[in-house]
Amino acid sequence: MHLGAFQGERLVGCLSLCPLRPGLVQLRKFAVAADCQGMGIGGQLMHEALAICRQTGIQRLELDARSSALGFYEKFGMVPMGEVFFKGPIEHQRMALDLGN
């Protein structure tokens, strides 16, 4: 499932929810246009993604967060798991949220 945020006709943010197995979804490809960051668009997309997961009975959401974005995901209750790793030169941390469905 893909979610998008628009300003008029312009796509300014997006994310994808990819099923890994029953009850487990990975959030991938989360981005907000550089000139629209800090406007709450990412938060709105995240709230919508979590609502969809809960409505559809998803029990757990996981993602690979850039280390610079850990605080953003922690605001939604996500917790780090495992060791820090690199995708190319960028440091990442696997994070998870149990949704209790």
C-alpha positions in Angstrom: 0.0 0.0 0.0 1.3 3.4 -0.9 0.3 6.7 0.8 0.8 10.1 -0.6 0.5 13.7 0.7 -0.4 16.4 -1.8 -0.3 20.2 -1.9 -2.8 20.8 -4.7 -1.6 18.6 -7.6 1.9 18.2 -6.2 3.0 15.1 -4.4 5.1 16.3 -1.4 5.3 13.1 0.7 5.0 9.4 0.4 5.5 6.1 2.1 4.9 2.4 1.4 3.6 -0.3 3.7 4.9 -3.7 2.6 3.7 -6.9 4.1 6.5 -9.3 5.2 4.2 -12.0 6.7 0.7 -12.1 8.2 0.5 -9.5 10.9 3.8 -7.9 10.1 4.3 -4.8 7.8 7.5 -2.9 7.0 7.3 0.8 6.4 9.6 1.7 3.4 10.4 4.6 1.1 9.3 7.3 3.5 10.1 10.8 2.1 8.9 14.4 2.2 10.0 17.0 -0.3 12.9 19.0 1.1 11.1 22.3 0.8 8.1 20.8 2.7 10.0 19.3 5.6 9.1 20.6 9.1 5.5 21.3 8.1 4.0 18.2 9.8 3.5 16.3 6.6 5.7 13.3 7.7 3.7 13.2 11.0 0.4 13.1 9.1 1.6 10.3 6.9 2.8 8.3 9.9 -0.5 8.8 11.8 -2.4 7.6 8.7 0.0 4.6 8.2 -0.5 3.6 11.8 -4.3 4.0 11.6 -4.4 1.8 8.5 -2.3 -0.9 10.2 -4.6 -0.9 13.2 -7.7 -1.0 11.1 -6.5 -3.9 9.0 -5.4 -6.0 12.0 -1.6 -5.6 11.6 0.1 -6.6 14.8 3.6 -5.2 14.2 5.2 -2.4 12.2 8.9 -2.4 11.5 11.3 -0.1 9.6 14.9 0.8 9.0 15.3 4.4 10.2 18.1 6.7 9.4 19.9 7.4 12.7 19.1 11.1 12.3 15.4 10.3 12.3 15.2 8.1 15.4 13.6 10.9 17.5 10.8 11.2 14.9 9.9 7.5 15.1 10.2 7.4 18.9 7.5 10.0 19.1 5.1 7.4 17.7 6.2 4.8 20.2 8.7 2.9 18.0 11.6 1.3 19.7 15.1 0.4 18.4 16.0 -3.3 17.9 19.2 -4.9 17.0 22.5 -3.2 16.1 23.1 0.0 14.2 24.0 -0.8 10.5 24.8 1.0 7.3 23.1 1.2 4.0 25.8 2.7 1.9 27.3 5.5 3.9 24.1 6.2 6.0 23.8 4.8 9.5 20.4 3.1 10.2 18.6 1.4 13.1 15.9 -1.2 12.8 12.8 0.0 14.8 9.5 -1.7 15.7 6.1 -0.9 17.1 3.8 -3.6 18.5 0.2 -2.5 17.6 -1.6 -5.0 19.9 -4.1 -6.1 17.3 
